[in-house]
Amino acid sequence: MLLVVLSAAIALGSPGVDLSQDFVARAKTLHKQVPLIDGHNDFPWAMRMKAQYEFAKWDPTVLHKDGQTDIPRLRDGGLGGQFWSVYVPVSLTGAEAIKATMEQIDFVHKLCATYPTDFGVALTADDVVRLHREGRIASMIGMEGGHSIDNSLGVLRMFYQMGARYMTITHSRNTPWADSATDTPVNNGLNAFGEQVIREMNRIGMLVDLSHVSPDTMKDALAVAEAPVIFSHSSARAICDHPRNVPDDVLRMLPKNGGVVMVVFLPSYVSQAIVDHNRKRQAEEARLRKIKDNAAYVRSGLSQWDKTHPAPKATLKQVADHIDHIRKVAGIDHIGIGSDFDGGGGCEGLEDVSKYPMLTAELLRRGYTDEEVAKILGLNVLRAMRRAEEVARRLQANRGKGFAVTSPIKQTTN
């Protein structure tokens, strides 16, 4: 239905005209017609760190040089919906991780309550569409890391009741039931309880987020999942060989599942040159430590190395290259946007939340149709959300109120 409205409402511009301003104007029109949904923004954690969640200390209604997210730039960027990441570091475990996650969720509700003309809490795909039509930014909640539930399905369900609509299965380290992309494998994917977590997420209607997990965990989750998965902030590993990116064999599994890769703007996940540079720097650090295992010596040596080996930059066009590749391997129906702003995301041309139209314009310049761009902006994610809601209704009718409150895994105590 949205595509029909879109086709009728958007002027396509003159064929053959290659003026950048024309593409930007078309991009901004698209953003008004279809909600641009960003899969990942760490603004809640940024507010915790720099302002203890207090708007009086850091006013989001004012344009800021400190940070990448504020209301003026969100408006300039034409954002329609945001999965706010309720991230907590893996150094927090057990009750402390649960508490910090609850505080992050509370902040998102506080943001929407304090600025109701700009934000509204969205729990369903229909909420996103409604809020976008009202001129507000649909605000959804995404939990970043399975450590936040402390091995408890009861905690998972309560976070859903608080508004969480996706959970990233791991962060940078393994959970007892799932392997991370950046940790030593223990389960070779998911163990039995990890599979139970996926099934319960499907049952309650929470999207399974496979950013940060190992390829084996991706494949295990796709084998178990009955609803579409997302990658809230990942890109294509064939373009940039970082373990956080999605391999082609996994991309080829997405059409059957209906999942969506929300392409990230974080430089080390975008640019192969940056990955190569970082590996060379790590090798130099190891060489220096072998000569003299002294922190000051290593720090000084790396400082000298950095002067003669400047880091390369990641660019907007490279982000578009990832989109091109995912389109080729998985298809146009399986691409979204997941910036990771205020969590490390940001490239040349995509420095902050005001710059989304520049990426949209680049896709138009490359020949993507308005309908194809609309899918990438938000229609693909809305479809995945609606399908997850349908699956949840079916599973709740068949499976009842849920599984055991906790797992066989011993819970963490602090």
C-alpha positions as CSV (number, residue, x, y, z in Angstrom):
1,M,0.0,0.0,0.0
2,L,2.8,2.4,0.9
3,L,4.5,1.7,-2.5
4,V,1.2,2.6,-4.3
5,V,1.0,5.9,-2.4
6,L,4.7,6.5,-3.0
7,S,4.4,6.0,-6.7
8,A,1.5,8.4,-6.9
9,A,3.0,11.0,-4.7
10,I,6.7,11.4,-5.7
11,A,7.8,13.3,-8.8
12,L,10.6,11.4,-10.4
13,G,12.4,14.3,-11.9
14,S,13.7,14.7,-15.4
15,P,15.3,11.6,-16.9
16,G,19.0,11.9,-17.7
17,V,19.5,14.9,-15.4
18,D,22.5,14.2,-13.1
19,L,22.5,17.2,-10.8
20,S,23.4,16.4,-7.2
21,Q,20.9,18.9,-5.9
22,D,18.1,17.2,-7.8
23,F,19.0,13.9,-6.1
24,V,19.0,15.5,-2.7
25,A,15.6,17.1,-3.3
26,R,14.2,13.7,-4.4
27,A,15.8,12.1,-1.3
28,K,14.1,14.6,1.0
29,T,10.7,14.0,-0.7
30,L,11.2,10.2,-0.2
31,H,11.9,10.8,3.5
32,K,8.6,12.6,3.8
33,Q,6.7,9.8,2.1
34,V,8.3,6.8,3.8
35,P,9.7,6.6,7.3
36,L,13.5,6.3,7.3
37,I,14.1,3.8,10.1
38,D,17.6,3.6,11.6
39,G,18.3,0.3,13.3
40,H,20.8,1.5,15.8
41,N,21.7,4.8,17.6
42,D,23.6,4.9,21.0
43,F,22.2,8.3,22.1
44,P,20.8,6.9,25.4
45,W,24.3,5.6,26.5
46,A,25.9,8.9,25.3
47,M,23.4,10.8,27.5
48,R,24.2,8.5,30.4
49,M,28.0,9.2,30.0
50,K,27.9,12.9,29.4
51,A,24.8,14.1,31.3
52,Q,23.6,11.3,33.6
53,Y,20.4,11.3,31.5
54,E,19.6,15.0,32.5
55,F,18.3,17.2,29.6
56,A,19.2,20.2,31.7
57,K,22.9,19.2,31.3
58,W,22.7,18.4,27.6
59,D,19.7,19.9,25.8
60,P,18.7,17.8,22.7
61,T,16.6,20.8,21.3
62,V,19.9,22.6,20.7
63,L,22.4,22.0,17.9
64,H,25.5,20.4,19.4
65,K,29.0,20.0,18.3
66,D,29.4,17.4,21.0
67,G,27.8,14.3,19.7
68,Q,26.0,13.2,16.5
69,T,22.3,13.3,17.6
70,D,20.0,16.2,18.5
71,I,16.5,17.3,17.5
72,P,17.6,20.0,15.0
73,R,19.8,17.6,13.1
74,L,17.3,14.7,13.3
75,R,14.8,17.0,11.6
76,D,17.3,18.0,8.9
77,G,18.0,14.4,8.3
78,G,14.4,13.4,7.8
79,L,14.5,10.5,10.2
80,G,11.1,8.8,10.6
81,G,11.9,6.0,13.1
82,Q,14.7,5.1,15.4
83,F,15.6,2.0,17.2
84,W,17.3,3.6,20.2
85,S,20.0,1.2,21.5
86,V,19.7,0.5,25.2
87,Y,23.3,-0.7,25.3
88,V,25.2,-1.8,28.4
89,P,28.8,-2.9,28.3
90,V,29.7,-6.5,28.7
91,S,31.7,-5.5,31.8
92,L,28.3,-5.2,33.5
93,T,26.8,-8.6,34.4
94,G,23.9,-10.0,36.4
95,A,21.8,-7.6,38.3
96,E,23.9,-4.6,37.3
97,A,23.4,-5.3,33.6
98,I,19.6,-5.7,34.2
99,K,19.5,-2.4,36.2
100,A,21.5,-0.5,33.6
101,T,19.3,-1.8,30.8
102,M,16.2,-0.7,32.6
103,E,17.7,2.7,33.1
104,Q,18.4,3.0,29.4
105,I,14.8,2.0,28.6
106,D,13.5,4.5,31.1
107,F,15.6,7.2,29.3
108,V,13.9,6.4,25.9
109,H,10.4,6.7,27.6
110,K,11.6,10.0,29.3
111,L,12.8,11.3,25.9
112,C,9.4,10.7,24.3
113,A,7.5,12.1,27.3
114,T,9.7,15.3,27.5
115,Y,9.5,16.1,23.8
116,P,6.2,14.7,22.7
117,T,6.0,16.8,19.5
118,D,9.2,15.3,18.3
119,F,9.1,11.7,19.5
120,G,6.6,9.0,20.3
121,V,7.1,5.4,21.6
122,A,6.4,2.9,18.9
123,L,5.6,-0.7,19.8
124,T,4.3,-2.0,16.4
125,A,4.9,-1.3,12.7
126,D,1.5,0.5,12.6
127,D,2.8,2.8,15.4
128,V,5.8,3.7,13.2
129,V,3.6,4.6,10.2
130,R,1.2,6.6,12.4
131,L,3.9,8.6,14.2
132,H,5.6,9.3,10.9
133,R,2.4,10.7,9.4
134,E,2.0,12.8,12.6
135,G,5.4,14.3,11.9
136,R,7.0,12.6,14.9
137,I,10.0,10.3,15.1
138,A,8.8,6.8,16.0
139,S,11.0,5.7,18.9
140,M,11.6,2.0,19.3
141,I,13.9,0.2,21.8
142,G,16.6,-2.3,20.9
143,M,18.6,-4.2,23.6
144,E,22.3,-4.5,22.6
145,G,23.6,-7.8,24.1
146,G,22.0,-10.9,25.5
147,H,24.0,-10.5,28.7
148,S,21.3,-8.0,29.6
149,I,18.8,-10.8,30.5
150,D,21.2,-12.7,32.8
151,N,20.1,-16.1,31.3
152,S,16.4,-15.5,32.2
153,L,13.5,-15.8,29.9
154,G,11.4,-14.1,32.5
155,V,13.7,-11.0,32.3
156,L,13.5,-11.2,28.5
157,R,9.7,-11.1,28.7
158,M,9.6,-8.2,31.1
159,F,11.9,-6.2,28.9
160,Y,9.5,-6.8,26.1
161,Q,6.7,-5.4,28.3
162,M,8.8,-2.3,28.9
163,G,9.0,-1.7,25.2
164,A,12.1,-3.5,23.9
165,R,11.4,-4.8,20.4
166,Y,14.7,-6.3,19.5
167,M,17.6,-7.9,21.3
168,T,21.1,-8.3,19.9
169,I,22.0,-11.9,20.9
170,T,25.5,-11.1,22.0
171,H,27.8,-8.1,22.2
172,S,31.6,-8.2,22.0
173,R,31.8,-11.3,24.2
174,N,30.0,-14.6,24.3
175,T,27.0,-15.2,26.4
176,P,26.8,-18.7,28.1
177,W,24.4,-19.7,25.3
178,A,25.7,-17.9,22.1
179,D,29.0,-17.1,20.5
180,S,30.1,-13.5,19.6
181,A,31.9,-12.5,16.4
182,T,34.7,-11.1,18.5
183,D,35.3,-13.8,21.1
184,T,36.7,-17.3,21.1
185,P,33.9,-19.8,20.1
186,V,32.6,-21.9,23.0
187,N,29.2,-23.2,21.7
188,N,30.0,-23.1,17.9
189,G,26.9,-21.0,17.6
190,L,23.9,-21.5,19.8
191,N,23.5,-24.1,22.5
192,A,20.1,-25.6,23.5
193,F,19.2,-22.7,25.7
194,G,20.2,-20.2,23.0
195,E,17.8,-21.9,20.6
196,Q,15.1,-21.6,23.3
197,V,15.9,-17.8,23.6
198,I,15.3,-17.4,19.8
199,R,12.0,-19.4,20.0
200,E,10.8,-17.3,22.9
201,M,11.7,-14.0,21.2
202,N,9.7,-15.2,18.2
203,R,6.8,-16.1,20.5
204,I,6.6,-12.8,22.2
205,G,7.3,-10.8,19.1
206,M,10.8,-9.5,19.7
207,L,13.0,-9.2,16.7
208,V,16.2,-11.4,16.8
209,D,19.2,-9.1,16.1
210,L,22.3,-10.9,14.7
211,S,24.7,-8.0,14.6
212,H,27.7,-8.9,16.8
213,V,27.3,-12.7,16.7
214,S,29.5,-15.2,15.0
215,P,28.6,-16.7,11.6
216,D,27.8,-20.0,13.3
217,T,25.4,-18.2,15.6
218,M,23.9,-16.4,12.6
219,K,23.3,-19.7,10.9
220,D,21.9,-21.5,14.0
221,A,19.5,-18.6,14.7
222,L,18.3,-18.6,11.1
223,A,17.7,-22.4,11.3
224,V,15.5,-21.9,14.4
225,A,13.8,-18.6,13.7
226,E,10.2,-18.6,12.5
227,A,10.2,-14.8,12.1
228,P,12.5,-12.5,10.1
229,V,15.8,-11.6,11.8
230,I,17.6,-8.3,11.6
231,F,21.2,-7.2,11.6
232,S,20.7,-3.8,13.3
233,H,24.1,-2.4,12.4
234,S,26.2,-4.6,10.1
235,S,27.5,-4.6,6.6
236,A,28.9,-7.0,4.0
237,R,32.0,-9.0,4.8
238,A,32.8,-9.5,1.2
239,I,33.4,-5.7,0.9
240,C,35.0,-5.2,4.3
241,D,36.5,-8.3,6.0
242,H,35.6,-7.4,9.6
243,P,34.2,-10.2,11.8
244,R,31.2,-8.0,12.6
245,N,30.0,-8.0,9.0
246,V,27.8,-10.6,7.3
247,P,29.3,-13.3,5.1
248,D,27.8,-14.0,1.7
249,D,26.6,-17.5,2.6
250,V,24.5,-15.9,5.4
251,L,23.2,-13.2,3.1
252,R,22.0,-15.9,0.7
253,M,19.9,-17.3,3.6
254,L,18.0,-14.1,4.1
255,P,15.4,-14.4,1.3
256,K,13.9,-17.6,2.8
257,N,13.8,-16.0,6.3
258,G,12.7,-12.5,5.2
259,G,15.5,-10.8,7.3
260,V,17.1,-7.4,6.8
261,V,20.7,-6.2,7.1
262,M,20.7,-2.6,8.3
263,V,23.9,-1.2,6.8
264,V,26.2,0.4,9.3
265,F,28.3,3.7,9.1
266,L,31.1,2.6,11.5
267,P,34.3,3.2,9.6
268,S,36.1,0.0,10.5
269,Y,33.1,-2.0,9.3
270,V,32.9,0.0,6.1
271,S,36.4,0.3,4.7
272,Q,38.8,-2.6,4.0
273,A,41.7,-0.1,4.0
274,I,40.9,0.7,7.7
275,V,40.8,-3.0,8.6
276,D,44.2,-3.5,6.9
277,H,45.6,-0.4,8.7
278,N,44.3,-1.6,12.0
279,R,45.8,-5.0,11.5
280,K,49.2,-3.5,10.7
281,R,49.0,-1.3,13.8
282,Q,48.2,-4.3,15.9
283,A,51.2,-6.1,14.4
284,E,53.4,-3.1,15.3
285,E,52.1,-3.1,18.8
286,A,53.0,-6.8,19.2
287,R,56.4,-6.1,17.7
288,L,57.0,-3.3,20.2
289,R,55.9,-5.5,23.2
290,K,58.2,-8.2,22.1
291,I,61.1,-5.7,22.2
292,K,60.1,-4.3,25.6
293,D,56.9,-5.1,27.4
294,N,56.5,-1.7,28.9
295,A,53.3,0.4,28.5
296,A,55.1,3.7,28.1
297,Y,57.5,2.3,25.6
298,V,54.8,0.8,23.5
299,R,52.6,3.9,23.7
300,S,55.5,6.1,22.5
301,G,56.4,3.7,19.7
302,L,52.8,3.6,18.5
303,S,52.6,7.3,18.6
304,Q,55.6,7.5,16.2
305,W,54.1,4.8,14.0
306,D,50.8,6.7,13.8
307,K,52.6,9.8,12.5
308,T,54.0,7.9,9.6
309,H,51.0,5.8,8.9
310,P,47.9,8.0,8.9
311,A,44.6,6.2,9.2
312,P,42.5,6.0,6.0
313,K,39.0,7.4,6.0
314,A,35.6,5.6,5.3
315,T,33.2,7.4,3.0
316,L,29.5,7.6,2.1
317,K,30.2,6.0,-1.3
318,Q,31.7,3.0,0.5
319,V,28.6,2.6,2.5
320,A,26.6,2.6,-0.7
321,D,29.0,-0.1,-2.0
322,H,27.9,-2.3,0.8
323,I,24.3,-1.7,-0.1
324,D,25.1,-2.6,-3.7
325,H,26.6,-5.8,-2.7
326,I,23.8,-6.9,-0.4
327,R,21.4,-6.1,-3.1
328,K,23.3,-8.3,-5.5
329,V,23.6,-11.3,-3.1
330,A,20.4,-11.1,-0.9
331,G,18.1,-8.9,-2.9
332,I,16.6,-5.4,-2.6
333,D,14.1,-6.7,0.0
334,H,16.7,-7.4,2.6
335,I,18.5,-4.0,3.1
336,G,18.0,-1.3,5.7
337,I,20.0,1.4,7.5
338,G,21.7,1.1,10.9
339,S,24.0,4.0,11.5
340,D,25.5,3.4,14.9
341,F,25.6,7.1,15.5
342,D,26.9,8.1,18.9
343,G,28.4,4.6,19.1
344,G,31.3,5.0,16.7
345,G,29.3,5.4,13.5
346,G,30.0,8.1,11.0
347,C,31.9,8.4,7.7
348,E,32.9,11.3,5.4
349,G,29.6,12.5,4.1
350,L,27.7,10.8,6.9
351,E,29.0,12.6,9.9
352,D,25.8,12.9,11.9
353,V,22.0,12.4,11.8
354,S,21.5,15.3,9.5
355,K,23.2,13.5,6.6
356,Y,20.8,10.7,5.9
357,P,19.5,12.4,2.7
358,M,23.0,12.3,1.3
359,L,23.1,8.5,1.3
360,T,19.6,8.4,-0.2
361,A,20.7,10.8,-2.9
362,E,23.7,8.6,-3.7
363,L,21.5,5.6,-4.1
364,L,19.3,7.6,-6.5
365,R,22.4,8.7,-8.4
366,R,23.4,5.1,-8.8
367,G,20.1,4.3,-10.5
368,Y,18.0,2.9,-7.7
369,T,14.4,3.6,-8.3
370,D,12.3,5.5,-5.8
371,E,10.5,2.3,-4.9
372,E,13.7,0.4,-4.3
373,V,15.1,3.2,-2.1
374,A,11.8,3.3,-0.2
375,K,12.3,-0.4,0.7
376,I,15.8,0.4,2.0
377,L,14.7,3.4,4.0
378,G,12.0,1.6,5.9
379,L,9.6,-0.6,4.1
380,N,11.8,-3.7,4.4
381,V,12.0,-3.2,8.2
382,L,8.3,-2.5,8.5
383,R,7.6,-5.8,6.6
384,A,9.9,-7.7,8.9
385,M,8.2,-6.1,12.0
386,R,4.8,-7.0,10.7
387,R,5.8,-10.5,10.0
388,A,7.3,-10.9,13.5
389,E,4.0,-9.6,14.9
390,E,2.0,-12.2,12.9
391,V,4.3,-15.0,14.0
392,A,4.0,-14.0,17.6
393,R,0.2,-14.1,17.4
394,R,0.3,-17.6,15.9
395,L,2.8,-18.9,18.4
396,Q,1.0,-17.5,21.4
397,A,-2.1,-19.2,20.3
398,N,-0.2,-22.5,20.0
399,R,2.3,-22.3,22.8
400,G,0.5,-20.6,25.6
401,K,2.2,-18.1,28.0
402,G,5.8,-19.2,27.6
403,F,8.6,-21.4,28.7
404,A,10.5,-21.7,31.9
405,V,11.3,-18.4,33.7
406,T,15.0,-19.1,33.9
407,S,17.5,-21.3,32.0
408,P,19.5,-24.4,33.2
409,I,22.5,-22.0,33.1
410,K,23.4,-20.6,36.5
411,Q,22.5,-16.9,36.7
412,T,25.1,-14.3,37.5
413,T,25.3,-12.8,41.0
414,N,27.1,-9.6,41.9
